[in-house]
Amino acid sequence: MSWRIPPFESRGAVTAAWRSGIRDADGGVPVATRGVDVIVSRWLSRLVRHLRRRGRKEAAAGRRRVWAVSPPIGAKLPTFLRSLPGLMPAGSVLYLEGKPAPAVQSYLESCASDGVSSAGWDAYGDYIARMALTAENMNGLAELAERHPVGDITFYPHVFHGSQRLLEWWDVDVPENWIFIRKDFGRAAIMAFCSEVGLRCTKTEVVDPA
């Protein structure tokens, strides 16, 4: 959108009128400036509308529609892990970040021989594990989840398929933090998954950080 500024001759006429002291009958604002007031008012109105539209577009660009799934607290975590392969497409990869218990760390390192998985500490002191999301791997992780709290396994689990992030769960030790699953999954598949694990789900909108 663009706005037209009054031509120079119009502004010159207004200036001349102002300097010559031409005023309306009741001695108020110079007659010539009333037209400028209208022009400026319309210009500002257009500017405000434009900025509002741009703000809405920018906000929309950082928003995503997702499935929000309640966190699998306590005894639900092993079932959640065992059910993931049935929901996620073949070839998906599970990423785990945190400070795992020694037994969990040993298991994650034992899975690193499949050509997909890897595990190790990063420069920030977090343990990063990457493992193929298969029924066998998830069953082994679920057995550990039966003996360890979720914080001993991971703080930030994510599931990727190629470059697409399908699932994200931030700060697993915060009960209010729900799991976000990509909206592309059909309603029937999500409902079946949540019913199997005993979770609630709804569609919502999340805002990505700038």
CYANA upper distance limits for C-alpha pairs under 8 A (distance plus 0.5 A):
  1 MET  CA     50 HIS  CA      8.05
  3 TRP  CA     43 TRP  CA      7.19
  3 TRP  CA     46 ARG  CA      8.37
  6 PRO  CA     10 SER  CA      6.77
  6 PRO  CA     11 ARG  CA      7.22
  6 PRO  CA     39 ILE  CA      8.26
  7 PRO  CA     11 ARG  CA      7.11
  8 PHE  CA     12 GLY  CA      6.52
  9 GLU  CA     13 ALA  CA      6.63
 10 SER  CA     14 VAL  CA      6.82
 11 ARG  CA     15 THR  CA      6.69
 12 GLY  CA     16 ALA  CA      6.61
 13 ALA  CA     17 ALA  CA      6.53
 13 ALA  CA     32 ALA  CA      8.21
 14 VAL  CA     18 TRP  CA      6.61
 14 VAL  CA     32 ALA  CA      5.97
 14 VAL  CA     33 THR  CA      6.58
 14 VAL  CA     36 VAL  CA      8.49
 15 THR  CA     19 ARG  CA      6.67
 16 ALA  CA     20 SER  CA      6.57
 17 ALA  CA     21 GLY  CA      6.81
 17 ALA  CA     22 ILE  CA      6.15
 17 ALA  CA     30 PRO  CA      7.66
 17 ALA  CA     32 ALA  CA      6.90
 18 TRP  CA     22 ILE  CA      6.89
 18 TRP  CA     30 PRO  CA      6.80
 18 TRP  CA     32 ALA  CA      8.22
 18 TRP  CA     33 THR  CA      8.35
 21 GLY  CA     30 PRO  CA      7.66
 22 ILE  CA     30 PRO  CA      6.17
 22 ILE  CA     31 VAL  CA      7.44
 23 ARG  CA     27 GLY  CA      6.12
 23 ARG  CA     28 GLY  CA      6.75
 23 ARG  CA     29 VAL  CA      6.61
 23 ARG  CA     30 PRO  CA      4.62
 23 ARG  CA     31 VAL  CA      6.08
 24 ASP  CA     28 GLY  CA      6.40
 24 ASP  CA     29 VAL  CA      7.24
 24 ASP  CA     30 PRO  CA      6.50
 24 ASP  CA     31 VAL  CA      6.00
 29 VAL  CA     33 THR  CA      7.50
 29 VAL  CA     34 ARG  CA      7.85
 30 PRO  CA     34 ARG  CA      7.61
 31 VAL  CA     35 GLY  CA      8.37
 32 ALA  CA     36 VAL  CA      7.78
 33 THR  CA     37 ASP  CA      6.63
 34 ARG  CA     38 VAL  CA      6.96
 35 GLY  CA     39 ILE  CA      6.80
 36 VAL  CA     40 VAL  CA      6.45
 37 ASP  CA     41 SER  CA      6.44
 38 VAL  CA     42 ARG  CA      6.64
 39 ILE  CA     43 TRP  CA      6.59
 40 VAL  CA     44 LEU  CA      6.54
 41 SER  CA     45 SER  CA      6.60
 42 ARG  CA     46 ARG  CA      6.69
 43 TRP  CA     47 LEU  CA      6.67
 44 LEU  CA     48 VAL  CA      6.60
 45 SER  CA     49 ARG  CA      6.75
 46 ARG  CA     50 HIS  CA      6.56
 47 LEU  CA     51 LEU  CA      6.65
 48 VAL  CA     52 ARG  CA      6.62
 49 ARG  CA     53 ARG  CA      6.68
 50 HIS  CA     54 ARG  CA      6.61
 51 LEU  CA     55 GLY  CA      6.46
 52 ARG  CA     56 ARG  CA      6.70
 53 ARG  CA     57 LYS  CA      6.74
 54 ARG  CA     58 GLU  CA      6.58
 55 GLY  CA     59 ALA  CA      6.53
 56 ARG  CA     60 ALA  CA      6.51
 57 LYS  CA     61 ALA  CA      6.61
 58 GLU  CA     62 GLY  CA      7.20
 59 ALA  CA     63 ARG  CA      7.02
 60 ALA  CA     64 ARG  CA      8.41
 62 GLY  CA    207 VAL  CA      6.04
 62 GLY  CA    208 ASP  CA      5.70
 62 GLY  CA    209 PRO  CA      7.94
 62 GLY  CA    210 ALA  CA      8.00
 63 ARG  CA    205 GLU  CA      6.89
 63 ARG  CA    206 VAL  CA      5.99
 63 ARG  CA    207 VAL  CA      4.94
 63 ARG  CA    208 ASP  CA      6.61
 64 ARG  CA    205 GLU  CA      5.94
 64 ARG  CA    206 VAL  CA      5.86
 64 ARG  CA    207 VAL  CA      7.01
 64 ARG  CA    208 ASP  CA      8.17
 65 ARG  CA    182 ARG  CA      8.22
 65 ARG  CA    183 LYS  CA      6.60
 65 ARG  CA    203 LYS  CA      7.44
 65 ARG  CA    204 THR  CA      6.22
 65 ARG  CA    205 GLU  CA      5.02
 65 ARG  CA    206 VAL  CA      7.05
 66 VAL  CA    180 PHE  CA      6.57
 66 VAL  CA    181 ILE  CA      6.23
 66 VAL  CA    182 ARG  CA      5.64
 66 VAL  CA    183 LYS  CA      4.92
 66 VAL  CA    203 LYS  CA      6.19
 66 VAL  CA    204 THR  CA      6.09
 66 VAL  CA    205 GLU  CA      6.57
 66 VAL  CA    206 VAL  CA      7.69
 67 TRP  CA    180 PHE  CA      6.11
 67 TRP  CA    181 ILE  CA      5.47
 67 TRP  CA    182 ARG  CA      6.75
 67 TRP  CA    183 LYS  CA      6.04
 67 TRP  CA    201 CYS  CA      7.17
 67 TRP  CA    202 THR  CA      6.21
 67 TRP  CA    203 LYS  CA      5.01
 67 TRP  CA    204 THR  CA      6.74
 68 ALA  CA    178 TRP  CA      6.59
 68 ALA  CA    179 ILE  CA      6.11
 68 ALA  CA    180 PHE  CA      5.27
 68 ALA  CA    181 ILE  CA      6.95
 68 ALA  CA    201 CYS  CA      5.91
 68 ALA  CA    202 THR  CA      5.81
 68 ALA  CA    203 LYS  CA      6.32
 68 ALA  CA    204 THR  CA      6.79
 69 VAL  CA    178 TRP  CA      6.08
 69 VAL  CA    179 ILE  CA      5.46
 69 VAL  CA    180 PHE  CA      6.82
 69 VAL  CA    181 ILE  CA      8.00
 69 VAL  CA    194 CYS  CA      8.08
 69 VAL  CA    199 LEU  CA      7.15
 69 VAL  CA    200 ARG  CA      6.22
 69 VAL  CA    201 CYS  CA      4.81
 69 VAL  CA    202 THR  CA      7.22
 70 SER  CA    177 ASN  CA      8.32
 70 SER  CA    178 TRP  CA      5.37
 70 SER  CA    179 ILE  CA      6.74
 70 SER  CA    199 LEU  CA      6.11
 70 SER  CA    200 ARG  CA      5.79
 70 SER  CA    201 CYS  CA      6.73
 71 PRO  CA    172 VAL  CA      8.28
 71 PRO  CA    175 PRO  CA      7.34
 71 PRO  CA    177 ASN  CA      7.52
 71 PRO  CA    178 TRP  CA      5.76
 71 PRO  CA    179 ILE  CA      6.59
 71 PRO  CA    199 LEU  CA      7.77
 72 PRO  CA     76 LYS  CA      5.41
 72 PRO  CA     77 LEU  CA      5.48
 72 PRO  CA     80 PHE  CA      7.09
 72 PRO  CA    197 VAL  CA      8.18
 72 PRO  CA    199 LEU  CA      7.34
 73 ILE  CA     77 LEU  CA      6.59
 73 ILE  CA    175 PRO  CA      8.16
 74 GLY  CA    149 PRO  CA      7.64
 74 GLY  CA    150 VAL  CA      8.25
 75 ALA  CA     79 THR  CA      8.21
 75 ALA  CA    146 GLU  CA      7.68
 76 LYS  CA     80 PHE  CA      6.60
 76 LYS  CA    197 VAL  CA      6.80
 76 LYS  CA    198 GLY  CA      7.73
 77 LEU  CA     81 LEU  CA      6.76
 77 LEU  CA    142 ALA  CA      7.81
 77 LEU  CA    145 ALA  CA      7.11
 77 LEU  CA    146 GLU  CA      8.42
 77 LEU  CA    150 VAL  CA      7.99
 78 PRO  CA     82 ARG  CA      6.74
 78 PRO  CA    141 LEU  CA      8.25
 78 PRO  CA    142 ALA  CA      4.78
 78 PRO  CA    143 GLU  CA      7.34
 78 PRO  CA    145 ALA  CA      6.08
 78 PRO  CA    146 GLU  CA      6.68
 79 THR  CA     83 SER  CA      6.53
 79 THR  CA    142 ALA  CA      7.68
 79 THR  CA    196 GLU  CA      8.48
 79 THR  CA    197 VAL  CA      6.25
 80 PHE  CA     84 LEU  CA      6.76
 80 PHE  CA    197 VAL  CA      6.13
 81 LEU  CA     85 PRO  CA      8.45
 81 LEU  CA    138 MET  CA      6.11
 81 LEU  CA    139 ASN  CA      7.66
 81 LEU  CA    141 LEU  CA      7.77
 81 LEU  CA    142 ALA  CA      6.24
 82 ARG  CA    135 ALA  CA      7.21
 82 ARG  CA    138 MET  CA      6.00
 82 ARG  CA    139 ASN  CA      6.07
 82 ARG  CA    142 ALA  CA      6.90
 83 SER  CA     87 LEU  CA      7.41
 83 SER  CA    193 PHE  CA      7.53
 83 SER  CA    196 GLU  CA      8.22
 83 SER  CA    197 VAL  CA      7.93
 84 LEU  CA     88 MET  CA      6.55
 84 LEU  CA    133 LEU  CA      8.32
 84 LEU  CA    138 MET  CA      8.28
 85 PRO  CA     89 PRO  CA      7.82
 85 PRO  CA     90 ALA  CA      8.19
 85 PRO  CA    133 LEU  CA      6.76
 85 PRO  CA    134 THR  CA      6.38
 85 PRO  CA    135 ALA  CA      6.32
 85 PRO  CA    138 MET  CA      8.18
 87 LEU  CA    189 ALA  CA      7.45
 87 LEU  CA    190 ILE  CA      8.18
 87 LEU  CA    193 PHE  CA      7.34
 88 MET  CA     92 SER  CA      7.08
 88 MET  CA    166 LEU  CA      8.43
 89 PRO  CA    161 HIS  CA      8.06
 90 ALA  CA    133 LEU  CA      8.39
 90 ALA  CA    134 THR  CA      8.45
 91 GLY  CA    132 ALA  CA      7.57
 91 GLY  CA    133 LEU  CA      7.66
 91 GLY  CA    161 HIS  CA      6.98
 92 SER  CA    132 ALA  CA      6.89
 92 SER  CA    133 LEU  CA      6.01
 92 SER  CA    159 VAL  CA      7.15
 92 SER  CA    160 PHE  CA      6.13
 92 SER  CA    161 HIS  CA      4.99
 92 SER  CA    162 GLY  CA      7.88
 93 VAL  CA    130 ARG  CA      7.26
 93 VAL  CA    131 MET  CA      6.18
 93 VAL  CA    132 ALA  CA      5.14
 93 VAL  CA    133 LEU  CA      5.55
 93 VAL  CA    159 VAL  CA      6.09
 93 VAL  CA    160 PHE  CA      5.77
 93 VAL  CA    161 HIS  CA      6.76
 94 LEU  CA    130 ARG  CA      6.31
 94 LEU  CA    131 MET  CA      5.83
 94 LEU  CA    132 ALA  CA      6.68
 94 LEU  CA    133 LEU  CA      6.09
 94 LEU  CA    157 PRO  CA      7.47
 94 LEU  CA    158 HIS  CA      6.31
 94 LEU  CA    159 VAL  CA      5.05
 94 LEU  CA    160 PHE  CA      7.05
 95 TYR  CA    128 ILE  CA      7.75
 95 TYR  CA    129 ALA  CA      6.21
 95 TYR  CA    130 ARG  CA      5.12
 95 TYR  CA    131 MET  CA      7.07
 95 TYR  CA    156 TYR  CA      8.40
 95 TYR  CA    157 PRO  CA      6.06
 95 TYR  CA    158 HIS  CA      5.60
 95 TYR  CA    159 VAL  CA      6.61
 95 TYR  CA    160 PHE  CA      8.26
 96 LEU  CA    127 TYR  CA      8.36
 96 LEU  CA    128 ILE  CA      6.30
 96 LEU  CA    129 ALA  CA      5.56
 96 LEU  CA    130 ARG  CA      6.97
 96 LEU  CA    153 ILE  CA      8.44
 96 LEU  CA    154 THR  CA      6.11
 96 LEU  CA    155 PHE  CA      7.81
 96 LEU  CA    156 TYR  CA      6.35
 96 LEU  CA    157 PRO  CA      5.11
 96 LEU  CA    158 HIS  CA      7.16
 97 GLU  CA    126 ASP  CA      6.85
 97 GLU  CA    127 TYR  CA      6.08
 97 GLU  CA    128 ILE  CA      5.20
 97 GLU  CA    129 ALA  CA      6.98
 97 GLU  CA    154 THR  CA      5.93
 97 GLU  CA    155 PHE  CA      6.26
 97 GLU  CA    156 TYR  CA      5.62
 97 GLU  CA    157 PRO  CA      6.96
 98 GLY  CA    126 ASP  CA      5.59
 98 GLY  CA    127 TYR  CA      5.76
 98 GLY  CA    128 ILE  CA      7.37
 98 GLY  CA    151 GLY  CA      8.35
 98 GLY  CA    153 ILE  CA      7.89
 98 GLY  CA    154 THR  CA      5.32
 98 GLY  CA    155 PHE  CA      5.37
 98 GLY  CA    156 TYR  CA      7.19
 99 LYS  CA    126 ASP  CA      6.36
 99 LYS  CA    127 TYR  CA      6.08
 99 LYS  CA    151 GLY  CA      8.34
 99 LYS  CA    152 ASP  CA      7.24
 99 LYS  CA    153 ILE  CA      7.81
 99 LYS  CA    154 THR  CA      7.10
 99 LYS  CA    155 PHE  CA      8.12
100 PRO  CA    104 VAL  CA      6.29
100 PRO  CA    105 GLN  CA      6.23
100 PRO  CA    127 TYR  CA      7.69
100 PRO  CA    151 GLY  CA      7.84
100 PRO  CA    152 ASP  CA      5.17
100 PRO  CA    153 ILE  CA      5.26
100 PRO  CA    154 THR  CA      6.58
101 ALA  CA    105 GLN  CA      6.66
101 ALA  CA    152 ASP  CA      5.55
101 ALA  CA    153 ILE  CA      7.10
102 PRO  CA    106 SER  CA      6.65
103 ALA  CA    107 TYR  CA      6.83
103 ALA  CA    144 LEU  CA      8.45
104 VAL  CA    108 LEU  CA      6.71
104 VAL  CA    141 LEU  CA      8.30
104 VAL  CA    144 LEU  CA      7.26
104 VAL  CA    152 ASP  CA      8.01
104 VAL  CA    153 ILE  CA      6.71
105 GLN  CA    109 GLU  CA      6.70
106 SER  CA    110 SER  CA      6.67
107 TYR  CA    111 CYS  CA      6.97
107 TYR  CA    140 GLY  CA      8.44
107 TYR  CA    141 LEU  CA      8.34
108 LEU  CA    112 ALA  CA      7.28
108 LEU  CA    118 SER  CA      8.43
108 LEU  CA    119 ALA  CA      7.17
108 LEU  CA    129 ALA  CA      7.17
108 LEU  CA    131 MET  CA      8.21
109 GLU  CA    118 SER  CA      7.54
109 GLU  CA    119 ALA  CA      6.36
111 CYS  CA    117 SER  CA      6.79
111 CYS  CA    118 SER  CA      8.18
111 CYS  CA    131 MET  CA      7.41
111 CYS  CA    137 ASN  CA      7.92
112 ALA  CA    116 VAL  CA      7.51
112 ALA  CA    117 SER  CA      4.87
112 ALA  CA    118 SER  CA      5.28
112 ALA  CA    119 ALA  CA      7.30
112 ALA  CA    131 MET  CA      7.61
113 SER  CA    117 SER  CA      7.32
113 SER  CA    118 SER  CA      8.48
116 VAL  CA    130 ARG  CA      7.86
116 VAL  CA    131 MET  CA      6.73
116 VAL  CA    132 ALA  CA      6.55
117 SER  CA    129 ALA  CA      7.69
117 SER  CA    130 ARG  CA      5.27
117 SER  CA    131 MET  CA      4.53
117 SER  CA    132 ALA  CA      6.59
118 SER  CA    129 ALA  CA      6.17
118 SER  CA    130 ARG  CA      5.58
118 SER  CA    131 MET  CA      7.10
119 ALA  CA    127 TYR  CA      7.67
119 ALA  CA    128 ILE  CA      6.07
119 ALA  CA    129 ALA  CA      4.66
119 ALA  CA    130 ARG  CA      6.73
120 GLY  CA    127 TYR  CA      6.07
120 GLY  CA    128 ILE  CA      6.07
120 GLY  CA    129 ALA  CA      7.09
121 TRP  CA    125 GLY  CA      6.63
121 TRP  CA    126 ASP  CA      6.08
121 TRP  CA    127 TYR  CA      4.82
121 TRP  CA    128 ILE  CA      6.51
122 ASP  CA    126 ASP  CA      6.09
122 ASP  CA    127 TYR  CA      6.77
122 ASP  CA    128 ILE  CA      7.31
131 MET  CA    137 ASN  CA      8.20
132 ALA  CA    137 ASN  CA      7.65
133 LEU  CA    137 ASN  CA      7.03
133 LEU  CA    138 MET  CA      7.11
134 THR  CA    138 MET  CA      6.59
135 ALA  CA    139 ASN  CA      6.43
136 GLU  CA    140 GLY  CA      6.93
137 ASN  CA    141 LEU  CA      6.82
138 MET  CA    142 ALA  CA      6.42
139 ASN  CA    143 GLU  CA      6.76
140 GLY  CA    144 LEU  CA      7.15
141 LEU  CA    145 ALA  CA      6.76
142 ALA  CA    146 GLU  CA      6.84
143 GLU  CA    147 ARG  CA      7.60
144 LEU  CA    148 HIS  CA      6.53
145 ALA  CA    149 PRO  CA      6.87
145 ALA  CA    150 VAL  CA      7.15
145 ALA  CA    153 ILE  CA      7.81
148 HIS  CA    152 ASP  CA      6.52
148 HIS  CA    153 ILE  CA      7.79
149 PRO  CA    153 ILE  CA      7.62
150 VAL  CA    154 THR  CA      6.77
150 VAL  CA    155 PHE  CA      8.12
150 VAL  CA    172 VAL  CA      7.59
150 VAL  CA    173 ASP  CA      7.88
151 GLY  CA    155 PHE  CA      6.31
151 GLY  CA    172 VAL  CA      7.42
151 GLY  CA    173 ASP  CA      6.78
154 THR  CA    172 VAL  CA      8.10
155 PHE  CA    170 TRP  CA      7.46
155 PHE  CA    171 ASP  CA      5.83
155 PHE  CA    172 VAL  CA      5.81
155 PHE  CA    173 ASP  CA      7.61
156 TYR  CA    168 GLU  CA      8.07
156 TYR  CA    169 TRP  CA      6.31
156 TYR  CA    170 TRP  CA      5.60
156 TYR  CA    171 ASP  CA      6.40
156 TYR  CA    172 VAL  CA      7.04
157 PRO  CA    168 GLU  CA      6.78
157 PRO  CA    169 TRP  CA      6.11
157 PRO  CA    170 TRP  CA      7.73
158 HIS  CA    165 ARG  CA      7.77
158 HIS  CA    166 LEU  CA      8.09
158 HIS  CA    167 LEU  CA      5.87
158 HIS  CA    168 GLU  CA      5.01
158 HIS  CA    169 TRP  CA      6.82
159 VAL  CA    165 ARG  CA      6.45
159 VAL  CA    166 LEU  CA      5.97
159 VAL  CA    167 LEU  CA      5.42
159 VAL  CA    168 GLU  CA      7.13
160 PHE  CA    164 GLN  CA      6.01
160 PHE  CA    165 ARG  CA      4.89
160 PHE  CA    166 LEU  CA      5.96
160 PHE  CA    167 LEU  CA      7.62
161 HIS  CA    165 ARG  CA      6.99
161 HIS  CA    166 LEU  CA      7.35
165 ARG  CA    182 ARG  CA      7.95
166 LEU  CA    181 ILE  CA      6.14
166 LEU  CA    182 ARG  CA      5.54
167 LEU  CA    179 ILE  CA      7.60
167 LEU  CA    180 PHE  CA      6.17
167 LEU  CA    181 ILE  CA      4.94
167 LEU  CA    182 ARG  CA      6.84
168 GLU  CA    179 ILE  CA      6.40
168 GLU  CA    180 PHE  CA      5.85
168 GLU  CA    181 ILE  CA      7.14
169 TRP  CA    177 ASN  CA      7.85
169 TRP  CA    178 TRP  CA      7.27
169 TRP  CA    179 ILE  CA      5.20
169 TRP  CA    180 PHE  CA      6.98
170 TRP  CA    177 ASN  CA      7.16
170 TRP  CA    179 ILE  CA      8.05
171 ASP  CA    177 ASN  CA      7.42
172 VAL  CA    177 ASN  CA      7.44
181 ILE  CA    185 PHE  CA      8.36
183 LYS  CA    203 LYS  CA      8.27
185 PHE  CA    189 ALA  CA      7.19
185 PHE  CA    190 ILE  CA      7.18
186 GLY  CA    190 ILE  CA      6.86
187 ARG  CA    191 MET  CA      6.50
188 ALA  CA    192 ALA  CA      6.56
189 ALA  CA    193 PHE  CA      6.67
190 ILE  CA    194 CYS  CA      6.64
190 ILE  CA    201 CYS  CA      8.40
191 MET  CA    195 SER  CA      6.46
191 MET  CA    201 CYS  CA      7.98
192 ALA  CA    196 GLU  CA      6.64
193 PHE  CA    197 VAL  CA      6.87
194 CYS  CA    198 GLY  CA      6.09
194 CYS  CA    199 LEU  CA      5.18
194 CYS  CA    200 ARG  CA      6.71
194 CYS  CA    201 CYS  CA      7.44
195 SER  CA    199 LEU  CA      6.81
195 SER  CA    200 ARG  CA      8.41
